Amino acid sequence: MPATTKITISDQITHALTEQILRGELVADEKLRQDHIAKSFNTSHVPVREALQRLVAHGLAVSLPRRGVRVAPFDPADMQEIRVMRLALEPVALRHSILHLTNDQRQEADAARLACDTAKDIVSWERENRRFHFAILAACGMPRLLSEVADLQLLSARHLLASYSKNWVERTDRDHRAIMLAINKRDIDAAVSVLQRHLSRLA
């Protein structure tokens, strides 16, 4: 039986705070108070500190002298830099991933694609969209690259949810479908080309 990864209380806190920041429930410059967080999770300050350090590392929070850890500033202009970085990194990861994706990994990516297409709200759609984009890169064999991409996708998600919640409509993503078709054909150039076009349209 394969080993399972144990979910720690620090993992739970990191996930919960990440989701609250992405959805705008925790706003820019809001102080992340260790005592309040520890009380809400019925835990000590140690896992809370670990979680806050992770949020800082992911770019979702900042640690300021005499002001503590706060939700990172939100500037829509940052999306340009995020798009440029994703365009630089994700095609590289995809190019190295396609030939190594297992059947299970391809099924995971396609399940995320279908869930994205049938999502009924932007929060669900964004979560599945991010799952799809990460799933197709999963076999690239470069953990440092994947870690950087994951952080960029989180920052991109924060901007998307803040900027497009009112204008979002249900839709089928033709680019996702084209990428999966190319992956299943092991057509690296086609998959990378569609991904580049797709990412270039990020707002």
N, C-alpha and C positions, 0 to 999 in steps of 0.2 A: 504494500500500500504506500503511495507516495506521501512524503511528509507534508503536513499542512502548516502554513504560516500562522503563528499565534497572533491574534489581534490584541494589542496591549491597550491599556486605558489612554496612554499617550496617543496612540493611533486614533482612537475614538474621538478624542478631543480635537486632534488636528483635523480630522474629517469634518466634524461638526462645525468648527470655526471656519474652515475653508468654504463650506457650503453657505454659511451665513454671510461671509464676505462676498462670495460670488453673486448671491441673490440680493445684495444691497441691504441686508438686515443689520449688518455692522457697517457703518459708513466710514468714509475716509477720515482719518485723524481721530477716530474714536479710540479711547484707551481700552486696552485689553487687560482687565484687572485680574491678577492671579487669584486673589482671595475669592472674588465672585465666581470665577470659572471653577476653581477647586470645589467650592460649595455646591455649585450646580451639578457637578459630576461626582460629588461625594467622595473626593479623593484628596490627597495631599498636594502641596505645591510642586513637588518634584516632577510628576508627569505633565503638569501644566507648563512648567518652564521648558520642558522638552518640546512640547507642542508649539509653544510660542517661538522657540528657536527655529523650528521647522518652517513656520509661517514666514519668518524673516528670510530664511534661506530660499523660500519659494517666491519671494518678492511680493507677498500679500500683506506683510506687516513690516514695520521699521522699528528699530530700537533707538530711542533718542535720549541723550544725557538729560537727566533730571525730569524727563517727561514719560519715561517708561516705554513699553511696547504698545504701539498704536497701529491701527489699520493703515496700510500704505496709502499715500496720496493717489487720487484718481485724476488722470489727465487724458482726455480723448486723443490728444496729439501723440501719446505713446504708442497708439495702434500702428502708426507707420513703422516704427522701429520693430515692433513685434512681428508685423507682416514680413518685413525684410529678413528678419532672423529666421522665421519659420520657412520662408522660401529658400533660404540658404541651407538649412539643416534637414528638413523633412524629406526632400527629394533624395538626399544622400542616404538617409536611413532606409527609405523605401527601396532604393536601388540595391542595397545590401540585404534587404529582408526577403524579397519576393521568392527567390529560389530556395530559401530555407524555411518558409512557412509550412507548418505541418497541416494536415487535414483539419485537426481540431482548431488550430489557430485561424485558418481560413473560415471555418464555420463560425467562430467567435466574431470575426470581422463582419461576416455577412449577416449574422444575427443583429449586430449593432446597426448595420445599414438599414435593415428592415424595421427595427425599432425606431430608428430616427425618422424614417418615412411615415410611420404610423403614429408618431407622437401627437398628442392633443394640446400640448402647451409648450411654451418656449423653454421652461426649465427642464422638462423631460427631453425635449429635442436636443438641447445643448448637451445634456449629460450623455446621450447616446451618440451624438455627433463627435464628442470628444473621445468616447470609447472607440468609435470606428477609426478615427484618425490615429489613435495610439495602437490599435490592434494590428493595423496593416504594417506597422513598423516593428512589431514585437520580436521578429526573428533576425534583426540586423546584427546582433552579436556585439553591440557597442553600448554598454550600460551607461557610460558617462553621457553619450549623445542622447540616449533615451531620457535620461534624467533632465537634461537641459530642455529637450522638446516638451516633456511633461510640464515643466514650469511655464514655458511659453504658452502652452495650450490653456493652462489655468488663467494666465493673465489675459489671453484672448477671450476666454469665456467670461471673465469679469466685464470686459468692455462690451461684449456682445449683449449680455443680459441687461446692462445699464442703458445701452443705446437703442435696442431694437425690440424691447418688450411690447411696446404699443403697436408696432408695425408688423409683428411676426404673423405669418399665416402658415397653415399646414401645407406641406408640399412634398413631392417626391424629388430626391436629389439625384439628378441624372449623372452628375460627375461621380458620385459615390458608386453608382451602378457601373459606369464605364471603368472605373478603377478596379472594381472587383472582377469584371470580365477580363481585363488585361492581366490581372494577377492569376486568375485561373488558367489563362493561356500561357502564363509565364512570359508574357511580353513586357519586359522591363521598361523599354523605352516608351511604350504607349502609356503604361501606368504612371510613369514619372511625368510625362508630358501633361496628362490630365490633372495630376495633382498640382503641378506648377500653375496651370491655368486656374484651377480651383482656388488655390491660396492667394493668387494675385488679386482676386476679387474681394478679399477680406477688407471690411471697412476700417 
